[in-house]
């Protein structure tokens, strides 16, 4: 169910846009991680739900790799702090300015999943999850590659998983 995607070339307007959006997502993930309820590691996830979560992760990362900016932005949760603070035009400007891109990724697994225990703060979020991903980035100006591990935070809203 968890697989490996590898892409070494991209066709798009600006080949350096992926990392800025990923960095923005990492910052959002860190912000969200500090406000999640404490018992974040205790819940279980069904195979069907895990499959949907992994698919949402693939859709997000594949869109990043294709530089399909509208698709990436649609992957963000409606209640995402990023979406509330940045318009699509803000995102597009930042993504197009990036000098980095995702070369490949491997979904390592679902790190945690738990029910929303603070409906007052997150009224539309049903569940929270983190998906661990190993990624290789290419810095276009220097042609250098870097391998990093990121824990992406996802929200389940209206029965669907979204990037936070």
C-alpha positions in Angstrom: 0.0 0.0 0.0 2.9 2.4 0.7 5.0 2.8 -2.3 7.9 4.7 -3.9 7.5 7.4 -6.5 10.5 8.7 -8.4 10.5 11.5 -11.0 13.6 13.0 -12.3 12.3 15.6 -14.7 9.5 18.0 -14.7 7.5 19.9 -17.2 6.2 23.1 -16.0 6.4 26.9 -16.0 9.1 27.2 -13.3 11.1 24.1 -12.4 12.2 25.5 -9.0 8.8 25.9 -7.3 8.3 22.8 -5.2 10.5 23.4 -2.2 9.1 26.7 -1.3 5.6 25.2 -1.0 7.1 22.2 0.9 8.9 24.5 3.3 5.7 26.5 3.8 3.9 23.2 4.5 6.6 22.2 7.0 6.3 25.5 8.8 2.5 25.0 8.9 3.0 21.4 10.1 5.2 22.7 12.9 2.7 25.3 13.9 -0.1 22.7 13.9 2.0 20.1 15.8 2.4 22.5 18.7 -1.3 23.0 19.0 -2.5 19.4 18.6 -4.0 17.8 21.7 -1.6 15.8 23.8 -2.8 12.2 23.3 -1.8 12.4 19.6 -0.3 8.9 19.4 -3.0 6.7 20.8 -5.7 6.1 18.1 -5.8 3.4 15.4 -6.5 3.7 11.7 -8.3 1.2 9.5 -6.6 -0.1 6.3 -9.2 1.7 4.2 -8.6 5.0 6.1 -4.8 4.5 5.9 -5.1 3.9 2.2 -7.1 7.1 1.7 -4.5 9.1 3.8 -1.6 7.7 1.8 -3.4 8.5 -1.4 -4.0 12.1 -0.3 -0.2 12.3 0.5 0.6 11.0 -3.0 -1.8 13.4 -4.6 -0.2 16.3 -2.8 3.4 15.3 -3.5 2.8 14.3 -7.1 1.1 17.6 -7.7 4.2 19.3 -6.2 6.5 17.3 -8.5 4.4 18.2 -11.6 4.3 21.8 -10.4 0.5 21.6 -10.8 -0.1 24.6 -8.6 -3.9 24.6 -8.6 -3.8 20.9 -7.6 -1.4 21.5 -4.8 -3.5 24.3 -3.4 -6.6 22.1 -3.6 -4.8 19.5 -1.4 -4.8 22.0 1.5 -7.5 21.6 4.1 -10.2 24.3 4.0 -9.4 24.9 7.7 -5.6 25.0 7.2 -3.9 27.8 8.9 -1.9 28.3 5.7 -5.0 28.7 3.6 -6.5 31.2 6.1 -3.3 33.3 6.0 -2.4 33.0 2.3 -4.4 33.5 -0.8 -3.9 31.3 -3.9 -2.0 34.2 -5.5 0.3 34.3 -2.4 1.0 30.6 -2.7 1.6 30.8 -6.4 4.0 33.7 -6.1 6.1 31.8 -3.5 5.9 28.5 -5.3 7.1 30.0 -8.6 10.0 31.8 -6.9 11.4 28.5 -5.4 14.8 27.4 -6.6 14.3 23.8 -5.4 12.2 20.9 -6.5 11.3 17.5 -5.3 13.2 14.9 -7.3 11.7 11.8 -5.6 9.9 10.7 -2.5 9.1 7.6 -0.5 6.2 7.4 1.9 7.6 5.8 5.0 4.4 5.4 6.8 1.6 6.9 8.9 3.3 8.1 12.1 0.1 8.8 14.1 -3.6 9.4 13.7 -6.1 10.6 16.3 -9.5 12.0 16.7 -10.1 15.7 17.1 -10.5 16.3 20.8 -10.8 20.1 20.5 -13.9 20.7 18.3 -14.0 24.3 19.6 -10.6 25.1 18.1 -10.9 22.9 15.0 -14.7 22.6 14.3 -14.4 21.1 10.9 -11.6 18.7 11.6 -12.6 15.1 12.3 -9.1 13.6 12.7 -5.4 14.6 12.6 -2.6 12.5 11.1 1.0 12.6 10.3 2.6 10.9 7.4 6.4 10.4 7.3 8.1 11.0 4.0 11.7 10.7 2.8 12.4 13.2 0.0 15.2 14.2 -2.3 15.3 17.8 -3.3 17.2 19.4 -6.2 18.6 22.9 -5.7 18.4 24.1 -9.3 21.2 26.8 -9.3 23.8 24.5 -7.8 22.5 21.2 -9.1 22.9 19.8 -5.6 20.6 17.2 -4.1 19.5 16.9 -0.5 17.7 14.1 1.3 15.3 15.0 4.1 12.7 13.4 6.2 9.4 15.3 6.8 6.4 14.5 8.9 3.4 16.0 7.0 0.3 16.8 9.0 -3.1 16.0 7.4 -6.6 16.9 8.5 -9.7 14.8 7.8 -12.6 17.1 7.0 -15.9 16.0 5.6 -14.7 12.4 5.3 -11.6 13.4 3.1 -7.9 13.8 4.1 -6.2 17.1 3.2 -2.8 18.5 3.8 -2.8 20.9 6.8 
